[in-house]
Amino acid sequence: MTTPAGSADTNLPQTGPSAFDEHHPPSRELLDDCVHCGFCLPTCPTYQLWGEEMDSPRGRIYLMDLAEKGEIGLEGPLRQHIDACLGCMACVTACPSGVQYDKLLESVRPQLERNVPRTPSDRLFREAIFALFPYKRRLRAAALPGALYQKLAAVPAVRKLAAKLPGRLAALESLLPPVTVREAFATLPVHTSAVGDRRGRVALLSGCVQDVFFHRVNEATVRVLSAEGLDVLVPRDQQCCGALELHAGREDPALARAKRTIERFERLDVDHVVTNVAGCGSSMKDYAHLLADDPEWAVRAKEFSARVRDVHEVLAELGPRAPRSPVAARVAYHDACHLGHAQGVRTQPREVLRSIPELELLDIPEAALCCGSAGIYNMIMPDAADELGKRKADNVRSVEPAVVVTANPGCLLQIGKHLKDGTDGALPLLHPVQLLDASIRNVPVPRS
Amino acid sequence: MALDPVARAAIVAALGPDDVVDDPVQTRAYECDGLTGYRVRPEIVLIPRDAEAVARAVKACHRNGVPFVARGAGTGLSGGALPVADGVVISLARLKRVLEVDPENRRAVVEPGVTNLEITAAVAAHGLYYAPDPSSQQVCTIGGNVAENSGGAHCLKYGFTTNHVLSMEVVLPDGELVTLGGDSPEQQGPDLRGVFLGSEGTLGITTKITVRLLRTPETVRTLLADFPSVAEAGEVVSDIVAAGIVPAAVEMMDTLAIEAAEEAVHAGYTVGVPAALVVELDGPIEQCDAEFTQVKEICDAHGCTRLHIAGSPEERAAIWRGRKAAFAAVGRISPDYFVQDGVVPRTRLAEVLGRIADMGDEAGLRVANVFHAGDGNLHPLVLYSAAAGETERAEELSGAIAELCVELGGSLSGEHGIGTDKACSMPKMYGEEDLAVMQRVRDAFDPEGICNPGKVLPTPRLCGERPGKYRPHPLEESGVIERL
């Protein structure tokens, strides 16, 4: 008598044709990598919330496996539980067997988008989200004071949503923080020279949400990179990198944006394409995989992805050169899932923060657990996102920081929202480069 | 035989729809635990939120004669949480509160869905920890640990779960909520806590556990030593014990296991060496230092090729991460594998490893070994490829290894339990009378046979034969003695 802990197909043969279509179904090899050990359960946000096997990585892979073997269809439970996944990839970090849940999810979500129709209201809401977020100009309009609908009446998807589901439009609007007109319309210089001896040359992805709502983070990034000896290019006509669409399974528009981004950046003579947004970095590093079987784009995507770096990777690799002035503060660093789990970038941001004299770096309990932002998740699954946001805010408070830093606009909005629900709304929430920028320039730490 | 609609309605009503999963597709996610070779879809999964709800669920099952199986994190490796067809799974995943921490008396009261490691996390600020440490401690739950009497690397010095649980609140198979054991480790009367603990979910469901906590040792010293052969490493283990040293843990890994673990966690293991030992000492600094020197000398005397001493808590954690991830990490070097769990007397370690290697060669299969060398608890991992048609050969080899352990004076299972997997092997270790006594104990708790049926003891349906069901003793029939 023995204990089979091997592939999931030990006892279950293929019983029918796969429920997936032939365009990039989840591969049998990747499904078989899961040995059902359960090490993923403690870091899965939905399993932590609900305690249901189907809403754990192991359970989701089990359902994918059944669908691939033709035992269940794509509609119903499979779609329900894949929709409930935040895509935080904490399970990828936790898995000792090297299961590539990221690749599995990336192939299953487009399958569901293509093959399982959504309810009209769900479709309408998603259309509105994707008609708004990837477009800087529309985001700017939305960011200004006044009702969202009136400002965006020209965008058909938003108009339809307002007519049929005004409540969800309000929910969407509540997530957009107010910004000043100056900030919403500010643009970065196309070229900023290195200070002192040049150590390299990089191009910066300015992002969509980032550039409208967190323009000050982009400004700080350009200043820090140049202070550390890099020439910084910010191509003017760049667009959304496609991260939000990619992570939601909207494959065609995501790939179109990937191609446009590659095209825009590949002709620049730079060492790296740099981003300060975890979600964008994770998707741009993934272009190589996404376009691997496209003969026209495979090589270009591979070369592009190889040059992509998160800003902390670049700074940590260069090592500090610009003199830093002390920032005597307790600083809690929150690992954005798309930076820590998806890109494995955990030590570099800490290294960068530790280069600031007198800064006391704090780790947050349950650091591996997602804050609930997760791309568009807090808009389409607000209840689960709220629970996770509250839990994250409690964990942040428990280490009594004076400043909280994280490298993703989604996390900044989500954690900010839930910290404000408490008594400590005044706690500054920043991107790590903003702290570094203040240290290098010897100015007070900004409040936001 | 389908579940009776009246029974179904009564069971669902016991908890209410929010805590019930009965969709035929969703329930499939519960059809196996960490042992995927056996799968049975339960008809209903109940996910109660507190002890009273567990009792209501069990009562509903009992009243309707429906079998039920308790499930924690579903990480067990012997199929102990395998559902029963047309039966109910009661998941304890939502009972995960730490109810009380009492640092002065070094006790904590927790619900069964709390993970092993979460107990330590909850008490660490008081300089305390929970000692038993199964390799899956970051995910396995304390309720499951109680059911399986789980061990772990540090049980060599500190003992198993049973040595660290003072009392449990349990729901008996008829739905009655009772407490077994008490705050004092010394209880009067029969030790029902001891009977229940390790019964693999066959006597009831634990809903609250009072655990003992230990003071975090003053110091911990950990070394990783490479050896030119498994036999040399085995002798080091014997010599350490012979020198009167009680290490906190002594773990051995062979070349395949090292390769897998290193690939998974990059902890600084030397890929390619035939054997490595992880030796950990803990306690007062002076004693630790003196014994650590002795251990190093013993390693050197047996041709140790590299000795790496963990210089920081991070390095120590990395060494243990490698060891603890080893099972699952073997998935990286082989498409399929069987995890075996057996025990041999420590003095026969080198012998059994030699025999396992020969048997592997004969079968043309690779066997990786990861084990708790200090107490002779082996975990041979038989690597095979189902696609290449090696499944049957691998199953035979793995079974033969378990029997070899019994033959050498050891045991069928060290810590993974008997469950579904080894129930039919029980007659190899126990005689008919032994099994009959075990069955009587079980019947005393669960006369209807609805609590995790088919596990631990061999049944005709599973094994084709049975050593005979309990028959009342003549003295019992005459009323001189009575069943408990």
Chai-1 contact restraints between the chains, C-beta under 6 A:
chainA,res_idxA,chainB,res_idxB,connection_type,confidence,min_distance_angstrom,max_distance_angstrom,comment,restraint_id
A,M1,B,G399,contact,1.0,0.0,6.0,A-B,restraint_1
A,M1,B,D421,contact,1.0,0.0,6.0,A-B,restraint_2
A,M1,B,K422,contact,1.0,0.0,6.0,A-B,restraint_3
A,M1,B,S425,contact,1.0,0.0,6.0,A-B,restraint_4
A,T2,B,F338,contact,1.0,0.0,6.0,A-B,restraint_5
A,T2,B,E395,contact,1.0,0.0,6.0,A-B,restraint_6
A,T2,B,S398,contact,1.0,0.0,6.0,A-B,restraint_7
A,T2,B,G399,contact,1.0,0.0,6.0,A-B,restraint_8
A,T3,B,L35,contact,1.0,0.0,6.0,A-B,restraint_9
A,T3,B,L77,contact,1.0,0.0,6.0,A-B,restraint_10
A,T3,B,F338,contact,1.0,0.0,6.0,A-B,restraint_11
A,T3,B,V339,contact,1.0,0.0,6.0,A-B,restraint_12
A,T3,B,D421,contact,1.0,0.0,6.0,A-B,restraint_13
A,P4,B,G37,contact,1.0,0.0,6.0,A-B,restraint_14
A,P4,B,F338,contact,1.0,0.0,6.0,A-B,restraint_15
A,A5,B,V339,contact,1.0,0.0,6.0,A-B,restraint_16
A,G6,B,D336,contact,1.0,0.0,6.0,A-B,restraint_17
A,G6,B,Y337,contact,1.0,0.0,6.0,A-B,restraint_18
A,S7,B,D336,contact,1.0,0.0,6.0,A-B,restraint_19
A,A8,B,T36,contact,1.0,0.0,6.0,A-B,restraint_20
A,T10,B,T36,contact,1.0,0.0,6.0,A-B,restraint_21
A,T10,B,G37,contact,1.0,0.0,6.0,A-B,restraint_22
A,N11,B,R39,contact,1.0,0.0,6.0,A-B,restraint_23
A,V35,B,A328,contact,1.0,0.0,6.0,A-B,restraint_24
A,V35,B,G331,contact,1.0,0.0,6.0,A-B,restraint_25
A,H36,B,G34,contact,1.0,0.0,6.0,A-B,restraint_26
A,H36,B,T36,contact,1.0,0.0,6.0,A-B,restraint_27
A,C37,B,G34,contact,1.0,0.0,6.0,A-B,restraint_28
A,C37,B,A328,contact,1.0,0.0,6.0,A-B,restraint_29
A,G38,B,A73,contact,1.0,0.0,6.0,A-B,restraint_30
A,G38,B,G74,contact,1.0,0.0,6.0,A-B,restraint_31
A,G38,B,T75,contact,1.0,0.0,6.0,A-B,restraint_32
A,G38,B,V139,contact,1.0,0.0,6.0,A-B,restraint_33
A,F39,B,V139,contact,1.0,0.0,6.0,A-B,restraint_34
A,L41,B,A73,contact,1.0,0.0,6.0,A-B,restraint_35
A,L41,B,V139,contact,1.0,0.0,6.0,A-B,restraint_36
A,P42,B,Q138,contact,1.0,0.0,6.0,A-B,restraint_37
A,P42,B,V139,contact,1.0,0.0,6.0,A-B,restraint_38
A,G51,B,I47,contact,1.0,0.0,6.0,A-B,restraint_39
A,G51,B,A93,contact,1.0,0.0,6.0,A-B,restraint_40
A,G51,B,R94,contact,1.0,0.0,6.0,A-B,restraint_41
A,E53,B,A29,contact,1.0,0.0,6.0,A-B,restraint_42
A,E53,B,Y30,contact,1.0,0.0,6.0,A-B,restraint_43
A,M54,B,Q26,contact,1.0,0.0,6.0,A-B,restraint_44
A,M54,B,A29,contact,1.0,0.0,6.0,A-B,restraint_45
A,G59,B,A29,contact,1.0,0.0,6.0,A-B,restraint_46
A,Y62,B,A29,contact,1.0,0.0,6.0,A-B,restraint_47
A,I72,B,V25,contact,1.0,0.0,6.0,A-B,restraint_48
A,P77,B,V25,contact,1.0,0.0,6.0,A-B,restraint_49
A,P77,B,Q26,contact,1.0,0.0,6.0,A-B,restraint_50
A,P96,B,A264,contact,1.0,0.0,6.0,A-B,restraint_51
A,P96,B,A325,contact,1.0,0.0,6.0,A-B,restraint_52
A,P96,B,A328,contact,1.0,0.0,6.0,A-B,restraint_53
A,P96,B,A329,contact,1.0,0.0,6.0,A-B,restraint_54
A,S97,B,A328,contact,1.0,0.0,6.0,A-B,restraint_55
A,S97,B,G331,contact,1.0,0.0,6.0,A-B,restraint_56
A,G98,B,R332,contact,1.0,0.0,6.0,A-B,restraint_57
